Amino acid sequence: IAPQFVMIYSIAFMPAVFEELAFRGVLYNSLSGVLDEKLVVLVTGFIFAVMHLNPISLVWLIPFGILLGFFRRKYNTIWYGIIFHFVFNLVACLLDLYKEGVLF
């Protein structure tokens, strides 16, 4: 298997699926029983950002997590979040591969 596909699988696909299952699935559902849904979106977005352990990235990870939570709340599914999260991660991978001269 080409290293580029391993990169896309491990950095773009798997995190999108499992982070959305964890944050907009399990955690979202657990908090929905005790908090207002708007607050659940904010809390899960914040915890999602903090979990990445990069203080500088909080600037964009918090809004990103809130947006994914908004999708979960509005459409009552994690699938849109998984797809959006995957595409975001995929673009980051492709840009990195392009910078390294491995893509195109």
C-alpha positions in Angstrom: 0.0 0.0 0.0 1.3 3.4 -0.9 2.4 5.6 2.1 0.1 8.3 0.9 -3.0 6.1 1.3 -1.8 5.0 4.8 -1.5 8.7 5.7 -5.0 9.5 4.4 -6.4 6.5 6.2 -4.7 7.2 9.5 -4.9 11.0 9.5 -8.0 11.8 7.6 -10.4 8.9 7.7 -10.0 7.2 11.1 -9.8 10.3 13.2 -12.9 11.7 11.5 -14.9 8.6 12.2 -13.8 7.9 15.7 -13.7 11.5 17.0 -17.2 12.1 15.7 -18.4 8.9 17.2 -16.8 9.9 20.5 -17.7 13.6 20.7 -20.9 14.0 18.6 -22.1 10.5 19.3 -21.3 9.2 22.8 -20.4 12.5 24.6 -23.2 14.5 22.9 -25.8 11.9 23.8 -24.6 11.7 27.4 -24.6 15.4 27.9 -28.0 15.9 26.2 -29.7 14.3 29.2 -28.3 16.9 31.6 -27.6 20.1 29.5 -29.5 22.3 27.1 -28.6 21.2 23.5 -27.0 24.5 22.6 -24.7 24.1 25.6 -24.0 20.5 24.6 -22.8 21.8 21.2 -20.5 24.3 23.0 -19.1 21.9 25.6 -18.4 19.1 23.1 -16.8 21.6 20.7 -14.5 22.9 23.5 -13.6 19.4 24.8 -12.9 18.3 21.2 -10.5 21.2 20.8 -8.7 20.7 24.1 -8.3 17.0 23.5 -6.0 17.8 20.6 -3.5 19.2 23.1 -2.3 22.1 21.0 -3.0 25.5 22.6 -2.3 27.5 19.4 -4.8 25.3 17.4 -7.6 26.2 19.9 -8.2 29.3 17.9 -9.6 27.3 15.0 -10.4 23.9 16.7 -13.0 25.4 19.0 -15.1 26.9 16.2 -14.5 23.7 14.1 -15.8 21.5 17.0 -18.8 23.8 17.5 -19.6 23.7 13.8 -19.5 19.9 13.9 -21.8 20.0 16.9 -24.1 22.3 15.1 -24.4 19.8 12.3 -25.2 17.1 14.8 -27.9 19.2 16.5 -29.5 20.4 13.3 -29.6 17.2 11.3 -29.7 14.7 14.3 -27.0 12.5 12.8 -23.2 12.3 13.0 -22.8 11.5 9.3 -22.5 15.1 8.1 -19.9 15.7 10.8 -17.9 12.7 9.8 -18.0 13.7 6.1 -17.1 17.3 6.9 -14.3 16.3 9.3 -12.9 13.8 6.8 -12.8 16.3 4.0 -11.1 18.9 6.2 -8.5 16.3 7.3 -8.1 15.1 3.7 -7.4 18.6 2.4 -4.8 19.0 5.1 -3.1 15.7 4.1 -3.2 16.6 0.4 -1.7 20.0 1.0 1.1 18.4 3.0 1.7 15.8 0.3 1.7 18.6 -2.3 4.2 20.6 -0.2 6.5 17.5 0.0 6.3 17.1 -3.8 4.7 13.7 -3.5 1.4 14.8 -5.0 1.3 16.0 -8.6 
